[in-house]
Amino acid sequence: MSNRAVLEVIALDAEDAVAAQAGGADRLELVTDMAADGLTPSCATFAAIRAAVDIPLRVMLRVADGFAAGDVGVLVRKARELRAEGADEFVLGFLDQDGHPDLVAVERIVAELEGCNWTFHRAIDRAIDRDALRKALADLPGLDTYLTAGSAAGVDDGIPTLTVEAARKGEPGYEPQILVGGGLRLDHLPELLAAGIDAFHIGGAARPAGWAGPVDVAAVREWRNVLDV
C-alpha cells in the first residue's frame, strides 16, 4: 500500500484537469462558480473532464453559497444526473440554521449516491460542535473524507484542531480521512505531515494568476514535490 500523500486540486474545466494531473494531482474536486465558493458543475463539464483525465473526480453537490442545503430536490436531481453521466465520487455537506448537520438533506442526497464515496466539505468548520457532527454522520454509507481547515478562519487558526483530530483516528466518527484545505500553504505542510495528516486540498494555490487564470502545472508540481520528500 502506498504511503503517498493525497493531493487534491480544484478544477473548473478540462484545461484545469489536464494541468493538475500533469503536475501530480491524485484527485480533482470539480466545481463551478468560485465566486459562490464552488457550486455543482454541469454534466457536460463533468463529461469533458472525465474524458480528459484518468484520475479520480469528486463532484461538488451544492447549489447556493453558504452551508444551507436549499432545495434538496434540486440537489437530488443533480446527483442523479451526474451518476447517470458516470460520476462516482462526490462532495457535499450542509448545516441547519443552528449549526448542526442537516441530516434530512444529507441523508436524502447520500441515498441517491448508492454507496459512492463522498467528502463532507468545510461545513464542518462552521458547525457548532465538530465532534457531535462527526458522530452524527458516522454511519452514513460512503463518507470517507472530511475537507477541513480546522477553523472557519482557515488553516492558520485550525492547525491545533486538526492535529487533535488526527490523533483520534479510528475512534467513532474519526475514521474518515482528514483532507486539509482552506488557506493551506506550503509552510503548513511539515507540521501537518508530522501529525499524521496525509491528504491536502488546494485551489488558489494552484493558480498563480488567480481564479481568472487556469491551474498551473508548475504550481501543482511544487506541492507534489514537497509532499513527496
Summary of the structure (lengths in Angstrom):
residues: 229
radius of gyration: 16.4
end to end distance: 17.7
largest distance: 45.5
contacts: 771
relative contact order: 0.16
helix: 43%
strand: 17%
